[in-house]
Each structure stands twice: as C-alpha cells, then as structure tokens.
Amino acid sequence: MPYYIYIVTSNETGNNKSAEYVSEFDNFKDAKTEVRRLRIEAPLETSRGYKVMFAEDRAEAEQRVTEFREQPIAREWEK
C-alpha cells in the first residue's frame, strides 16, 4: 500500500477539514523525507499542514486524513 501526502486545512473548531493531494510514495522513508523537505522549503500558514497517510487508495487516504478525531484527555500527571 502506498503513502500519500496531503495538505490538510482545518477550520477554527477543527471539525471540518479539507485535503489537497500532493504526491504518493511506495515507502514511508521517501514520504517522510519529502514531507520534511516541503515543511522547510514551502511552509504553510498555521491552519494548514502536511500529512502522510497510509491507505489502499487515494479515496481512502483522503477520507482518513479528513475525519474528525477528538483530542485526547490529558491526565493530571501528564499536565
């Protein structure tokens, strides 16, 4: 399964996200290297970011990268 790179844009609440396809790689090492290069050479504003997603196809990757995830609850000892 390939690794997909997306630019993810989220709103203030984080409930709605949109994804813009950037590229695809066969192994994680190449995808990670490309994302690091993009973050340095083409930085994005704070509401946008680069994400790597591992999935069967582009449709699944886009669905997974835009799904809402609740923030984990910080335990007292983690603060």
mmCIF file as gemmi writes it, N, C-alpha and C atoms, coordinates in Angstrom:
data_model
loop_
_atom_site.group_PDB
_atom_site.id
_atom_site.type_symbol
_atom_site.label_atom_id
_atom_site.label_alt_id
_atom_site.label_comp_id
_atom_site.label_asym_id
_atom_site.label_entity_id
_atom_site.label_seq_id
_atom_site.pdbx_PDB_ins_code
_atom_site.Cartn_x
_atom_site.Cartn_y
_atom_site.Cartn_z
_atom_site.occupancy
_atom_site.B_iso_or_equiv
_atom_site.pdbx_formal_charge
_atom_site.auth_seq_id
_atom_site.auth_asym_id
_atom_site.pdbx_PDB_model_num
ATOM 1 N N . MET Axp A 1 ? 0.845 -1.18 0 1 0 ? 1 A 1
ATOM 2 C CA . MET Axp A 1 ? 0 0 0 1 0 ? 1 A 1
ATOM 3 C C . MET Axp A 1 ? 0.888 1.239 0 1 0 ? 1 A 1
ATOM 4 N N . PRO Axp A 2 ? 0.483 2.241 -0.754 1 0 ? 2 A 1
ATOM 5 C CA . PRO Axp A 2 ? 1.287 3.466 -0.856 1 0 ? 2 A 1
ATOM 6 C C . PRO Axp A 2 ? 1.041 4.45 0.284 1 0 ? 2 A 1
ATOM 7 N N . TYR Axp A 3 ? 1.94 5.405 0.379 1 0 ? 3 A 1
ATOM 8 C CA . TYR Axp A 3 ? 1.851 6.51 1.337 1 0 ? 3 A 1
ATOM 9 C C . TYR Axp A 3 ? 1.504 7.761 0.549 1 0 ? 3 A 1
ATOM 10 N N . TYR Axp A 4 ? 0.477 8.477 0.981 1 0 ? 4 A 1
ATOM 11 C CA . TYR Axp A 4 ? 0.008 9.667 0.299 1 0 ? 4 A 1
ATOM 12 C C . TYR Axp A 4 ? 0.345 10.892 1.126 1 0 ? 4 A 1
ATOM 13 N N . ILE Axp A 5 ? 0.724 11.97 0.453 1 0 ? 5 A 1
ATOM 14 C CA . ILE Axp A 5 ? 0.988 13.239 1.125 1 0 ? 5 A 1
ATOM 15 C C . ILE Axp A 5 ? -0.13 14.202 0.758 1 0 ? 5 A 1
ATOM 16 N N . TYR Axp A 6 ? -0.685 14.839 1.782 1 0 ? 6 A 1
ATOM 17 C CA . TYR Axp A 6 ? -1.765 15.811 1.613 1 0 ? 6 A 1
ATOM 18 C C . TYR Axp A 6 ? -1.434 17.1 2.345 1 0 ? 6 A 1
ATOM 19 N N . ILE Axp A 7 ? -2.008 18.192 1.842 1 0 ? 7 A 1
ATOM 20 C CA . ILE Axp A 7 ? -2.043 19.44 2.596 1 0 ? 7 A 1
ATOM 21 C C . ILE Axp A 7 ? -3.426 19.483 3.218 1 0 ? 7 A 1
ATOM 22 N N . VAL Axp A 8 ? -3.483 19.489 4.54 1 0 ? 8 A 1
ATOM 23 C CA . VAL Axp A 8 ? -4.755 19.461 5.262 1 0 ? 8 A 1
ATOM 24 C C . VAL Axp A 8 ? -5.034 20.846 5.815 1 0 ? 8 A 1
ATOM 25 N N . THR Axp A 9 ? -6.222 21.351 5.522 1 0 ? 9 A 1
ATOM 26 C CA . THR Axp A 9 ? -6.668 22.648 6.021 1 0 ? 9 A 1
ATOM 27 C C . THR Axp A 9 ? -7.822 22.416 6.979 1 0 ? 9 A 1
ATOM 28 N N . SER Axp A 10 ? -7.739 23.002 8.171 1 0 ? 10 A 1
ATOM 29 C CA . SER Axp A 10 ? -8.828 22.847 9.133 1 0 ? 10 A 1
ATOM 30 C C . SER Axp A 10 ? -9.339 24.22 9.546 1 0 ? 10 A 1
ATOM 31 N N . ASN Axp A 11 ? -10.616 24.24 9.977 1 0 ? 11 A 1
ATOM 32 C CA . ASN Axp A 11 ? -11.191 25.494 10.446 1 0 ? 11 A 1
ATOM 33 C C . ASN Axp A 11 ? -10.842 25.699 11.911 1 0 ? 11 A 1
ATOM 34 N N . GLU Axp A 12 ? -11.372 26.746 12.525 1 0 ? 12 A 1
ATOM 35 C CA . GLU Axp A 12 ? -11.035 27.087 13.903 1 0 ? 12 A 1
ATOM 36 C C . GLU Axp A 12 ? -11.423 25.998 14.889 1 0 ? 12 A 1
ATOM 37 N N . THR Axp A 13 ? -12.561 25.35 14.683 1 0 ? 13 A 1
ATOM 38 C CA . THR Axp A 13 ? -13.014 24.32 15.611 1 0 ? 13 A 1
ATOM 39 C C . THR Axp A 13 ? -12.368 22.973 15.338 1 0 ? 13 A 1
ATOM 40 N N . GLY Axp A 14 ? -11.833 22.774 14.155 1 0 ? 14 A 1
ATOM 41 C CA . GLY Axp A 14 ? -11.188 21.513 13.81 1 0 ? 14 A 1
ATOM 42 C C . GLY Axp A 14 ? -12.154 20.441 13.35 1 0 ? 14 A 1
ATOM 43 N N . ASN Axp A 15 ? -13.461 20.764 13.292 1 0 ? 15 A 1
ATOM 44 C CA . ASN Axp A 15 ? -14.453 19.778 12.88 1 0 ? 15 A 1
ATOM 45 C C . ASN Axp A 15 ? -14.424 19.519 11.38 1 0 ? 15 A 1
ATOM 46 N N . ASN Axp A 16 ? -14.224 20.544 10.589 1 0 ? 16 A 1
ATOM 47 C CA . ASN Axp A 16 ? -14.214 20.399 9.138 1 0 ? 16 A 1
ATOM 48 C C . ASN Axp A 16 ? -12.791 20.531 8.621 1 0 ? 16 A 1
ATOM 49 N N . LYS Axp A 17 ? -12.391 19.556 7.838 1 0 ? 17 A 1
ATOM 50 C CA . LYS Axp A 17 ? -11.067 19.583 7.238 1 0 ? 17 A 1
ATOM 51 C C . LYS Axp A 17 ? -11.203 19.346 5.749 1 0 ? 17 A 1
ATOM 52 N N . SER Axp A 18 ? -10.28 19.929 4.986 1 0 ? 18 A 1
ATOM 53 C CA . SER Axp A 18 ? -10.213 19.641 3.564 1 0 ? 18 A 1
ATOM 54 C C . SER Axp A 18 ? -8.797 19.194 3.251 1 0 ? 18 A 1
ATOM 55 N N . ALA Axp A 19 ? -8.666 18.342 2.248 1 0 ? 19 A 1
ATOM 56 C CA . ALA Axp A 19 ? -7.365 17.79 1.903 1 0 ? 19 A 1
ATOM 57 C C . ALA Axp A 19 ? -7.057 18.045 0.436 1 0 ? 19 A 1
ATOM 58 N N . GLU Axp A 20 ? -5.829 18.441 0.184 1 0 ? 20 A 1
ATOM 59 C CA . GLU Axp A 20 ? -5.343 18.68 -1.172 1 0 ? 20 A 1
ATOM 60 C C . GLU Axp A 20 ? -4.208 17.702 -1.435 1 0 ? 20 A 1
ATOM 61 N N . TYR Axp A 21 ? -4.383 16.83 -2.437 1 0 ? 21 A 1
ATOM 62 C CA . TYR Axp A 21 ? -3.396 15.81 -2.765 1 0 ? 21 A 1
ATOM 63 C C . TYR Axp A 21 ? -2.101 16.454 -3.252 1 0 ? 21 A 1
ATOM 64 N N . VAL Axp A 22 ? -0.957 15.951 -2.756 1 0 ? 22 A 1
ATOM 65 C CA . VAL Axp A 22 ? 0.348 16.461 -3.167 1 0 ? 22 A 1
ATOM 66 C C . VAL Axp A 22 ? 1.108 15.405 -3.958 1 0 ? 22 A 1
ATOM 67 N N . SER Axp A 23 ? 1.348 14.231 -3.358 1 0 ? 23 A 1
ATOM 68 C CA . SER Axp A 23 ? 2.09 13.179 -4.047 1 0 ? 23 A 1
ATOM 69 C C . SER Axp A 23 ? 1.901 11.838 -3.362 1 0 ? 23 A 1
ATOM 70 N N . GLU Axp A 24 ? 2.539 10.808 -3.924 1 0 ? 24 A 1
ATOM 71 C CA . GLU Axp A 24 ? 2.395 9.44 -3.448 1 0 ? 24 A 1
ATOM 72 C C . GLU Axp A 24 ? 3.754 8.743 -3.505 1 0 ? 24 A 1
ATOM 73 N N . PHE Axp A 25 ? 4.026 7.9 -2.498 1 0 ? 25 A 1
ATOM 74 C CA . PHE Axp A 25 ? 5.293 7.177 -2.424 1 0 ? 25 A 1
ATOM 75 C C . PHE Axp A 25 ? 5.035 5.724 -2.055 1 0 ? 25 A 1
ATOM 76 N N . ASP Axp A 26 ? 5.948 4.847 -2.465 1 0 ? 26 A 1
ATOM 77 C CA . ASP Axp A 26 ? 5.807 3.427 -2.169 1 0 ? 26 A 1
ATOM 78 C C . ASP Axp A 26 ? 6.329 3.04 -0.801 1 0 ? 26 A 1
ATOM 79 N N . ASN Axp A 27 ? 7.213 3.855 -0.223 1 0 ? 27 A 1
ATOM 80 C CA . ASN Axp A 27 ? 7.704 3.515 1.11 1 0 ? 27 A 1
ATOM 81 C C . ASN Axp A 27 ? 7.692 4.747 2.006 1 0 ? 27 A 1
ATOM 82 N N . PHE Axp A 28 ? 7.624 4.476 3.325 1 0 ? 28 A 1
ATOM 83 C CA . PHE Axp A 28 ? 7.471 5.548 4.295 1 0 ? 28 A 1
ATOM 84 C C . PHE Axp A 28 ? 8.689 6.465 4.353 1 0 ? 28 A 1
ATOM 85 N N . LYS Axp A 29 ? 9.864 5.901 4.223 1 0 ? 29 A 1
ATOM 86 C CA . LYS Axp A 29 ? 11.083 6.706 4.326 1 0 ? 29 A 1
ATOM 87 C C . LYS Axp A 29 ? 11.101 7.819 3.281 1 0 ? 29 A 1
ATOM 88 N N . ASP Axp A 30 ? 10.733 7.505 2.043 1 0 ? 30 A 1
ATOM 89 C CA . ASP Axp A 30 ? 10.695 8.523 0.989 1 0 ? 30 A 1
ATOM 90 C C . ASP Axp A 30 ? 9.613 9.563 1.254 1 0 ? 30 A 1
ATOM 91 N N . ALA Axp A 31 ? 8.449 9.111 1.722 1 0 ? 31 A 1
ATOM 92 C CA . ALA Axp A 31 ? 7.347 10.039 2.023 1 0 ? 31 A 1
ATOM 93 C C . ALA Axp A 31 ? 7.734 10.98 3.155 1 0 ? 31 A 1
ATOM 94 N N . LYS Axp A 32 ? 8.36 10.438 4.198 1 0 ? 32 A 1
ATOM 95 C CA . LYS Axp A 32 ? 8.775 11.253 5.342 1 0 ? 32 A 1
ATOM 96 C C . LYS Axp A 32 ? 9.82 12.285 4.924 1 0 ? 32 A 1
ATOM 97 N N . THR Axp A 33 ? 10.767 11.867 4.092 1 0 ? 33 A 1
ATOM 98 C CA . THR Axp A 33 ? 11.802 12.783 3.608 1 0 ? 33 A 1
ATOM 99 C C . THR Axp A 33 ? 11.182 13.913 2.787 1 0 ? 33 A 1
ATOM 100 N N . GLU Axp A 34 ? 10.21 13.585 1.947 1 0 ? 34 A 1
ATOM 101 C CA . GLU Axp A 34 ? 9.552 14.599 1.121 1 0 ? 34 A 1
ATOM 102 C C . GLU Axp A 34 ? 8.758 15.587 1.974 1 0 ? 34 A 1
ATOM 103 N N . VAL Axp A 35 ? 8.046 15.106 2.982 1 0 ? 35 A 1
ATOM 104 C CA . VAL Axp A 35 ? 7.272 15.999 3.856 1 0 ? 35 A 1
ATOM 105 C C . VAL Axp A 35 ? 8.207 16.927 4.616 1 0 ? 35 A 1
ATOM 106 N N . ARG Axp A 36 ? 9.311 16.407 5.099 1 0 ? 36 A 1
ATOM 107 C CA . ARG Axp A 36 ? 10.278 17.264 5.793 1 0 ? 36 A 1
ATOM 108 C C . ARG Axp A 36 ? 10.817 18.338 4.86 1 0 ? 36 A 1
ATOM 109 N N . ARG Axp A 37 ? 11.125 17.965 3.62 1 0 ? 37 A 1
ATOM 110 C CA . ARG Axp A 37 ? 11.618 18.932 2.645 1 0 ? 37 A 1
ATOM 111 C C . ARG Axp A 37 ? 10.561 20.001 2.371 1 0 ? 37 A 1
ATOM 112 N N . LEU Axp A 38 ? 9.305 19.588 2.187 1 0 ? 38 A 1
ATOM 113 C CA . LEU Axp A 38 ? 8.22 20.536 1.935 1 0 ? 38 A 1
ATOM 114 C C . LEU Axp A 38 ? 8.016 21.49 3.104 1 0 ? 38 A 1
ATOM 115 N N . ARG Axp A 39 ? 8.089 20.978 4.323 1 0 ? 39 A 1
ATOM 116 C CA . ARG Axp A 39 ? 7.896 21.824 5.505 1 0 ? 39 A 1
ATOM 117 C C . ARG Axp A 39 ? 8.975 22.899 5.607 1 0 ? 39 A 1
ATOM 118 N N . ILE Axp A 40 ? 10.176 22.594 5.134 1 0 ? 40 A 1
ATOM 119 C CA . ILE Axp A 40 ? 11.266 23.565 5.168 1 0 ? 40 A 1
ATOM 120 C C . ILE Axp A 40 ? 11.183 24.529 3.989 1 0 ? 40 A 1
ATOM 121 N N . GLU Axp A 41 ? 10.995 23.992 2.782 1 0 ? 41 A 1
ATOM 122 C CA . GLU Axp A 41 ? 11.041 24.809 1.564 1 0 ? 41 A 1
ATOM 123 C C . GLU Axp A 41 ? 9.736 25.529 1.259 1 0 ? 41 A 1
ATOM 124 N N . ALA Axp A 42 ? 8.606 24.971 1.66 1 0 ? 42 A 1
ATOM 125 C CA . ALA Axp A 42 ? 7.309 25.576 1.36 1 0 ? 42 A 1
ATOM 126 C C . ALA Axp A 42 ? 6.421 25.561 2.6 1 0 ? 42 A 1
ATOM 127 N N . PRO Axp A 43 ? 6.785 26.344 3.635 1 0 ? 43 A 1
ATOM 128 C CA . PRO Axp A 43 ? 5.979 26.337 4.861 1 0 ? 43 A 1
ATOM 129 C C . PRO Axp A 43 ? 4.566 26.866 4.606 1 0 ? 43 A 1
ATOM 130 N N . LEU Axp A 44 ? 3.635 26.374 5.387 1 0 ? 44 A 1
ATOM 131 C CA . LEU Axp A 44 ? 2.227 26.75 5.259 1 0 ? 44 A 1
ATOM 132 C C . LEU Axp A 44 ? 1.799 27.586 6.458 1 0 ? 44 A 1
ATOM 133 N N . GLU Axp A 45 ? 0.667 28.299 6.32 1 0 ? 45 A 1
ATOM 134 C CA . GLU Axp A 45 ? 0.147 29.064 7.453 1 0 ? 45 A 1
ATOM 135 C C . GLU Axp A 45 ? -0.353 28.101 8.53 1 0 ? 45 A 1
ATOM 136 N N . THR Axp A 46 ? -0.668 28.617 9.691 1 0 ? 46 A 1
ATOM 137 C CA . THR Axp A 46 ? -0.946 27.793 10.875 1 0 ? 46 A 1
ATOM 138 C C . THR Axp A 46 ? -2.165 26.885 10.729 1 0 ? 46 A 1
ATOM 139 N N . SER Axp A 47 ? -3.153 27.247 9.935 1 0 ? 47 A 1
ATOM 140 C CA . SER Axp A 47 ? -4.349 26.413 9.799 1 0 ? 47 A 1
ATOM 141 C C . SER Axp A 47 ? -4.165 25.293 8.781 1 0 ? 47 A 1
ATOM 142 N N . ARG Axp A 48 ? -3.006 25.221 8.168 1 0 ? 48 A 1
ATOM 143 C CA . ARG Axp A 48 ? -2.723 24.196 7.159 1 0 ? 48 A 1
ATOM 144 C C . ARG Axp A 48 ? -1.478 23.415 7.549 1 0 ? 48 A 1
ATOM 145 N N . GLY Axp A 49 ? -1.395 22.172 7.098 1 0 ? 49 A 1
ATOM 146 C CA . GLY Axp A 49 ? -0.22 21.368 7.405 1 0 ? 49 A 1
ATOM 147 C C . GLY Axp A 49 ? -0.091 20.187 6.467 1 0 ? 49 A 1
ATOM 148 N N . TYR Axp A 50 ? 1.111 19.647 6.373 1 0 ? 50 A 1
ATOM 149 C CA . TYR Axp A 50 ? 1.372 18.475 5.554 1 0 ? 50 A 1
ATOM 150 C C . TYR Axp A 50 ? 1.123 17.223 6.388 1 0 ? 50 A 1
ATOM 151 N N . LYS Axp A 51 ? 0.475 16.224 5.791 1 0 ? 51 A 1
ATOM 152 C CA . LYS Axp A 51 ? 0.203 14.959 6.463 1 0 ? 51 A 1
ATOM 153 C C . LYS Axp A 51 ? 0.544 13.805 5.533 1 0 ? 51 A 1
ATOM 154 N N . VAL Axp A 52 ? 1.065 12.735 6.118 1 0 ? 52 A 1
ATOM 155 C CA . VAL Axp A 52 ? 1.319 11.493 5.392 1 0 ? 52 A 1
ATOM 156 C C . VAL Axp A 52 ? 0.263 10.494 5.822 1 0 ? 52 A 1
ATOM 157 N N . MET Axp A 53 ? -0.358 9.806 4.848 1 0 ? 53 A 1
ATOM 158 C CA . MET Axp A 53 ? -1.4 8.831 5.169 1 0 ? 53 A 1
ATOM 159 C C . MET Axp A 53 ? -1.136 7.535 4.407 1 0 ? 53 A 1
ATOM 160 N N . PHE Axp A 54 ? -1.199 6.419 5.127 1 0 ? 54 A 1
ATOM 161 C CA . PHE Axp A 54 ? -1.013 5.084 4.579 1 0 ? 54 A 1
ATOM 162 C C . PHE Axp A 54 ? -2.392 4.5 4.303 1 0 ? 54 A 1
ATOM 163 N N . ALA Axp A 55 ? -2.674 4.134 3.039 1 0 ? 55 A 1
ATOM 164 C CA . ALA Axp A 55 ? -4.012 3.633 2.706 1 0 ? 55 A 1
ATOM 165 C C . ALA Axp A 55 ? -3.97 2.808 1.427 1 0 ? 55 A 1
ATOM 166 N N . GLU Axp A 56 ? -5.063 2.093 1.181 1 0 ? 56 A 1
ATOM 167 C CA . GLU Axp A 56 ? -5.199 1.268 -0.027 1 0 ? 56 A 1
ATOM 168 C C . GLU Axp A 56 ? -5.21 2.113 -1.295 1 0 ? 56 A 1
ATOM 169 N N . ASP Axp A 57 ? -5.947 3.242 -1.258 1 0 ? 57 A 1
ATOM 170 C CA . ASP Axp A 57 ? -6.044 4.11 -2.436 1 0 ? 57 A 1
ATOM 171 C C . ASP Axp A 57 ? -6.244 5.557 -1.995 1 0 ? 57 A 1
ATOM 172 N N . ARG Axp A 58 ? -6.27 6.466 -2.986 1 0 ? 58 A 1
ATOM 173 C CA . ARG Axp A 58 ? -6.386 7.896 -2.679 1 0 ? 58 A 1
ATOM 174 C C . ARG Axp A 58 ? -7.691 8.237 -1.984 1 0 ? 58 A 1
ATOM 175 N N . ALA Axp A 59 ? -8.777 7.583 -2.372 1 0 ? 59 A 1
ATOM 176 C CA . ALA Axp A 59 ? -10.08 7.883 -1.764 1 0 ? 59 A 1
ATOM 177 C C . ALA Axp A 59 ? -10.071 7.541 -0.272 1 0 ? 59 A 1
ATOM 178 N N . GLU Axp A 60 ? -9.53 6.385 0.08 1 0 ? 60 A 1
ATOM 179 C CA . GLU Axp A 60 ? -9.458 6.008 1.491 1 0 ? 60 A 1
ATOM 180 C C . GLU Axp A 60 ? -8.524 6.933 2.257 1 0 ? 60 A 1
ATOM 181 N N . ALA Axp A 61 ? -7.395 7.287 1.654 1 0 ? 61 A 1
ATOM 182 C CA . ALA Axp A 61 ? -6.44 8.186 2.314 1 0 ? 61 A 1
ATOM 183 C C . ALA Axp A 61 ? -7.073 9.539 2.585 1 0 ? 61 A 1
ATOM 184 N N . GLU Axp A 62 ? -7.783 10.083 1.61 1 0 ? 62 A 1
ATOM 185 C CA . GLU Axp A 62 ? -8.42 11.385 1.787 1 0 ? 62 A 1
ATOM 186 C C . GLU Axp A 62 ? -9.511 11.325 2.851 1 0 ? 62 A 1
ATOM 187 N N . GLN Axp A 63 ? -10.274 10.243 2.874 1 0 ? 63 A 1
ATOM 188 C CA . GLN Axp A 63 ? -11.323 10.095 3.887 1 0 ? 63 A 1
ATOM 189 C C . GLN Axp A 63 ? -10.701 10.009 5.274 1 0 ? 63 A 1
ATOM 190 N N . ARG Axp A 64 ? -9.627 9.262 5.427 1 0 ? 64 A 1
ATOM 191 C CA . ARG Axp A 64 ? -8.994 9.096 6.733 1 0 ? 64 A 1
ATOM 192 C C . ARG Axp A 64 ? -8.309 10.366 7.214 1 0 ? 64 A 1
ATOM 193 N N . VAL Axp A 65 ? -7.709 11.124 6.296 1 0 ? 65 A 1
ATOM 194 C CA . VAL Axp A 65 ? -6.985 12.326 6.707 1 0 ? 65 A 1
ATOM 195 C C . VAL Axp A 65 ? -7.935 13.466 7.082 1 0 ? 65 A 1
ATOM 196 N N . THR Axp A 66 ? -9.17 13.424 6.584 1 0 ? 66 A 1
ATOM 197 C CA . THR Axp A 66 ? -10.122 14.496 6.893 1 0 ? 66 A 1
ATOM 198 C C . THR Axp A 66 ? -11.117 14.134 7.986 1 0 ? 66 A 1
ATOM 199 N N . GLU Axp A 67 ? -11.09 12.91 8.513 1 0 ? 67 A 1
ATOM 200 C CA . GLU Axp A 67 ? -12.057 12.543 9.547 1 0 ? 67 A 1
ATOM 201 C C . GLU Axp A 67 ? -11.747 13.265 10.859 1 0 ? 67 A 1
ATOM 202 N N . PHE Axp A 68 ? -12.803 13.517 11.618 1 0 ? 68 A 1
ATOM 203 C CA . PHE Axp A 68 ? -12.684 14.234 12.885 1 0 ? 68 A 1
ATOM 204 C C . PHE Axp A 68 ? -12.157 13.293 13.957 1 0 ? 68 A 1
ATOM 205 N N . ARG Axp A 69 ? -11.153 13.748 14.679 1 0 ? 69 A 1
ATOM 206 C CA . ARG Axp A 69 ? -10.613 12.99 15.81 1 0 ? 69 A 1
ATOM 207 C C . ARG Axp A 69 ? -10.668 13.874 17.045 1 0 ? 69 A 1
ATOM 208 N N . GLU Axp A 70 ? -11.238 13.346 18.113 1 0 ? 70 A 1
ATOM 209 C CA . GLU Axp A 70 ? -11.298 14.117 19.344 1 0 ? 70 A 1
ATOM 210 C C . GLU Axp A 70 ? -9.917 14.199 19.971 1 0 ? 70 A 1
ATOM 211 N N . GLN Axp A 71 ? -9.654 15.316 20.624 1 0 ? 71 A 1
ATOM 212 C CA . GLN Axp A 71 ? -8.385 15.491 21.317 1 0 ? 71 A 1
ATOM 213 C C . GLN Axp A 71 ? -8.34 14.562 22.524 1 0 ? 71 A 1
ATOM 214 N N . PRO Axp A 72 ? -7.209 13.932 22.772 1 0 ? 72 A 1
ATOM 215 C CA . PRO Axp A 72 ? -7.122 13.068 23.957 1 0 ? 72 A 1
ATOM 216 C C . PRO Axp A 72 ? -7.224 13.898 25.245 1 0 ? 72 A 1
ATOM 217 N N . ILE Axp A 73 ? -7.769 13.294 26.264 1 0 ? 73 A 1
ATOM 218 C CA . ILE Axp A 73 ? -7.916 13.964 27.55 1 0 ? 73 A 1
ATOM 219 C C . ILE Axp A 73 ? -6.596 13.833 28.298 1 0 ? 73 A 1
ATOM 220 N N . ALA Axp A 74 ? -6.033 14.959 28.71 1 0 ? 74 A 1
ATOM 221 C CA . ALA Axp A 74 ? -4.765 14.947 29.45 1 0 ? 74 A 1
ATOM 222 C C . ALA Axp A 74 ? -5.055 14.558 30.902 1 0 ? 74 A 1
ATOM 223 N N . ARG Axp A 75 ? -4.355 13.576 31.352 1 0 ? 75 A 1
ATOM 224 C CA . ARG Axp A 75 ? -4.468 13.146 32.743 1 0 ? 75 A 1
ATOM 225 C C . ARG Axp A 75 ? -3.729 14.144 33.629 1 0 ? 75 A 1
ATOM 226 N N . GLU Axp A 76 ? -4.041 14.155 34.91 1 0 ? 76 A 1
ATOM 227 C CA . GLU Axp A 76 ? -3.435 15.099 35.841 1 0 ? 76 A 1
ATOM 228 C C . GLU Axp A 76 ? -1.913 14.995 35.817 1 0 ? 76 A 1
ATOM 229 N N . TRP Axp A 77 ? -1.373 13.806 35.763 1 0 ? 77 A 1
ATOM 230 C CA . TRP Axp A 77 ? 0.076 13.612 35.784 1 0 ? 77 A 1
ATOM 231 C C . TRP Axp A 77 ? 0.74 13.939 34.453 1 0 ? 77 A 1
ATOM 232 N N . GLU Axp A 78 ? -0.036 14.128 33.386 1 0 ? 78 A 1
ATOM 233 C CA . GLU Axp A 78 ? 0.504 14.47 32.069 1 0 ? 78 A 1
ATOM 234 C C . GLU Axp A 78 ? 0.59 15.965 31.85 1 0 ? 78 A 1
ATOM 235 N N . LYS Axp A 79 ? 0.022 16.769 32.751 1 0 ? 79 A 1
ATOM 236 C CA . LYS Axp A 79 ? -0.006 18.22 32.577 1 0 ? 79 A 1
ATOM 237 C C . LYS Axp A 79 ? 1.318 18.84 32.934 1 0 ? 79 A 1
